Amino acid sequence: MLKKLYSHRFLFSELVKRDFKKKYKRTVLGMIWSMLSPLLLVLAQSVVFTQIFGRNTPHFIVYMFCGNLIFSYFREATNTGMTAFESNASIITKIQVPKYLFLFSKNLSSFINMALTFLLFLLFCIFDKVVFTWRFFLIPYPIFCLLIFNIGIGLILSAIYVFFKDAQYLYEVFCTVLMYFSAIFYTTDAYPERIAYLFYCNPIYAYISYLRKITIYAQTPSLQLHLLCLFYALIALVVGAIVYRKYNKLFLYYL
């Protein structure tokens, strides 16, 4: 796979450029929307939820931004990844090229958008007087794990969507439910310890928790949390690769 990716590196780079440009085509603000959209969302949530959940939560706006940053990246990467094969059917059915290139390009485009939003996140940390420690150098770890996780989930969803178009609508409902179980704008402190630990069954919450421990609480995440983040990433990638390999040859009949 790596050899094929390298041999098609020019096509891959062009796909990334196309996806990135297509998203902001004919918009006045262009890439600024990558930062403006999450900014408006965080500000709206801060107005609504600060008095309800944020009274006893330090750096509550940064707390919510951590959740929105991770969840928005996951949602965009998997949603665009799900339709990667279908939206490029005109190319896939005419040119012999690895189909996963289109999925990877969607994920990389979403990663670039997240990176732009991350710059805004750092500004919020500064304005909210978050203490910057050496632990900030650990932030790439959960982001990298989430990148792998998104690719794995994207491989699964893209295969399902080729055969079952209703998957797109079901996934929207699933993402909405998942958002409420990711503790984006509330804390899990009110739950008994045994119940609170169940939140870690949600991979997105694990990545959000990792980021919050570093930025807000200035703590080094435990070894268990490191392994859990890696576990979710590898499981998603392995399952996604199996699904892709099993149904890869059938895609052309349904695109």
C-alpha positions in Angstrom: 0.0 0.0 0.0 2.8 2.4 0.9 4.6 1.6 -2.4 1.4 2.3 -4.4 0.8 5.5 -2.4 4.4 6.7 -3.2 4.1 5.8 -6.9 0.9 7.7 -7.1 2.1 10.6 -5.0 1.4 13.2 -7.7 -2.2 12.1 -8.1 -2.6 12.0 -4.3 -1.3 15.6 -3.9 -3.6 16.8 -6.7 -6.6 15.1 -5.1 -5.8 16.8 -1.8 -5.5 20.2 -3.5 -8.8 19.6 -5.4 -10.7 18.6 -2.2 -9.4 21.6 -0.3 -10.1 24.1 -3.1 -13.5 22.6 -3.8 -14.7 23.1 -0.2 -14.1 26.8 -0.3 -14.9 27.4 -4.0 -16.8 30.6 -4.6 -16.7 31.6 -1.0 -15.7 35.1 0.1 -13.8 34.2 3.2 -12.3 30.9 1.9 -10.0 29.1 4.4 -11.1 31.6 7.1 -14.3 29.5 7.4 -12.1 26.7 8.9 -11.5 28.9 11.9 -14.6 31.0 11.9 -17.1 28.1 12.0 -15.6 26.4 15.2 -15.1 29.8 16.7 -18.8 30.7 16.4 -19.8 27.3 17.6 -17.6 27.6 20.8 -18.9 31.1 21.5 -22.5 30.0 21.1 -22.0 27.0 23.4 -20.2 29.1 26.0 -23.1 31.5 26.2 -25.6 28.6 26.5 -23.7 26.2 28.8 -21.3 28.3 30.9 -23.9 29.0 33.6 -25.2 25.4 33.6 -22.0 23.3 33.4 -19.1 25.7 33.5 -19.3 27.2 37.0 -17.0 24.6 38.5 -15.0 23.8 35.4 -11.6 25.6 35.0 -11.0 27.1 31.6 -14.5 26.1 30.5 -14.3 27.6 27.0 -11.0 25.8 26.3 -12.6 22.7 27.8 -15.4 22.9 25.2 -12.9 23.8 22.4 -11.0 20.6 23.1 -14.2 18.6 22.5 -15.3 20.5 19.5 -11.8 20.3 17.9 -11.6 16.5 18.1 -15.2 15.8 17.4 -15.5 18.2 14.4 -12.3 16.6 12.9 -13.7 13.1 13.3 -17.1 14.1 11.9 -15.8 15.8 8.8 -13.1 13.2 8.0 -15.5 10.3 8.3 -18.4 12.0 6.5 -16.3 13.0 3.5 -14.5 9.7 3.6 -17.8 7.8 3.5 -18.7 9.3 0.1 -15.1 9.3 -1.3 -15.6 6.4 -3.7 -19.0 7.4 -4.8 -18.1 11.1 -5.5 -15.1 9.9 -7.6 -16.9 7.2 -9.5 -16.2 8.9 -12.8 -12.4 8.5 -12.2 -12.5 5.1 -10.5 -14.5 3.4 -13.3 -12.2 4.7 -16.0 -8.7 4.7 -14.6 -6.9 1.9 -12.8 -5.8 3.5 -9.6 -5.9 2.5 -5.9 -9.3 3.5 -4.6 -8.1 4.2 -1.1 -6.2 7.2 -2.5 -9.5 9.1 -2.7 -10.3 8.3 0.9 -6.8 9.3 2.1 -7.1 12.6 0.2 -10.4 13.4 2.0 -8.8 12.6 5.3 -5.7 14.7 4.7 -7.9 17.6 3.6 -9.9 17.3 6.8 -6.6 17.2 8.7 -5.5 20.5 7.2 -8.8 22.1 8.2 -8.3 20.8 11.7 -4.7 22.1 11.8 -6.0 25.6 11.0 -8.6 25.3 13.7 -5.8 24.2 16.1 -4.0 27.5 15.7 -7.2 29.2 16.8 -7.3 26.8 19.8 -3.8 27.8 20.9 -4.9 31.5 20.8 -7.8 30.6 23.1 -5.4 28.9 25.4 -3.4 32.1 25.6 -6.3 34.4 26.2 -7.7 32.0 28.8 -4.3 32.0 30.6 -3.8 28.3 30.2 -0.4 27.3 31.5 1.8 26.0 28.7 4.0 23.0 29.8 6.2 20.5 28.1 3.2 18.2 27.9 1.9 20.2 24.9 4.5 18.4 22.9 2.4 15.2 23.5 -0.6 16.7 21.6 0.5 15.2 18.2 0.0 11.7 19.7 -3.8 11.7 20.1 -4.1 13.6 16.8 -2.1 11.0 15.0 -4.1 8.2 16.6 -7.3 10.0 15.6 -6.0 10.3 12.0 -5.5 6.6 11.8 -8.9 6.0 13.5 -10.6 8.2 10.9 -9.0 6.4 8.0 -10.2 3.0 9.4 -13.7 4.2 10.0 -13.7 5.9 6.6 -12.8 2.6 4.9 -15.7 0.9 6.7 -18.2 3.6 5.9 -17.2 4.1 2.3 -17.6 0.4 1.6 -21.1 0.4 3.3 -22.2 3.5 1.4 -21.4 2.0 -2.0 -23.9 -0.7 -1.3 -26.3 1.0 1.1 -27.0 4.7 0.4 -29.1 5.1 3.5 -26.0 4.8 5.5 -25.3 8.5 5.1 -28.5 9.5 6.9 -28.1 6.8 9.6 -24.6 8.0 10.2 -25.8 11.6 10.7 -28.1 10.4 13.5 -25.3 8.3 14.9 -22.9 11.3 15.0 -25.5 13.4 16.8 -26.0 10.7 19.5 -22.2 10.2 19.7 -21.7 13.9 20.3 -23.9 13.9 23.4 -21.9 10.9 24.7 -18.6 12.6 24.2 -18.9 15.1 27.1 -18.1 18.1 24.9 -19.9 20.7 26.9 -20.3 18.9 30.3 -18.1 17.1 32.7 -18.4 13.5 33.9 -17.6 14.4 37.5 -21.3 14.2 38.4 -21.4 10.5 37.6 -20.2 7.7 39.9 -16.7 6.6 39.1 -17.8 3.3 37.6 -20.2 5.1 35.2 -17.7 7.8 34.4 -15.2 5.1 33.2 -17.7 3.8 30.7 -17.2 7.0 28.7 -13.9 5.7 27.7 -15.7 3.0 25.7 -16.3 5.9 23.3 -13.1 6.4 21.3 -13.8 10.1 20.6 -14.1 10.8 24.4 -10.7 9.1 24.9 -9.0 11.4 22.5 -10.8 14.4 23.9 -9.8 13.4 27.4 -6.2 13.1 26.4 -6.1 16.6 25.0 -7.9 18.1 28.1 -5.5 16.4 30.5 -2.6 18.1 28.8 -4.0 21.6 28.1 -6.4 22.2 31.0 -5.1 20.1 33.9 -1.4 20.1 33.0 -1.3 16.3 33.6 0.6 13.6 31.8 -2.0 11.1 30.5 -1.7 7.7 32.0 -0.1 4.8 30.1 -3.5 3.1 30.0 -4.9 6.2 28.1 -2.0 6.1 25.7 -2.6 2.4 25.0 -6.3 3.0 24.7 -5.9 5.7 22.1 -3.6 3.5 20.1 -5.9 0.5 20.5 -8.9 2.3 19.0 -6.8 3.5 16.1 -5.3 0.1 15.2 -8.6 -1.7 15.6 -10.4 0.7 13.3 -7.6 0.5 10.8 -7.4 -3.3 10.8 -11.2 -3.7 10.5 -11.3 -1.1 7.8 -8.5 -2.7 5.8 -10.3 -6.1 6.0 -13.6 -4.7 4.8 -11.9 -2.8 2.0 -9.9 -5.8 0.9 -13.0 -8.0 0.9 -15.3 -5.7 -1.1 -12.8 -3.8 -3.1 -13.4 -5.7 -6.4 -17.2 -5.3 -6.1 -17.2 -1.5 -5.9 -17.0 -1.1 -9.7 -20.3 -2.9 -10.1 -22.2 -0.5 -7.9 -20.5 2.9 -8.6 
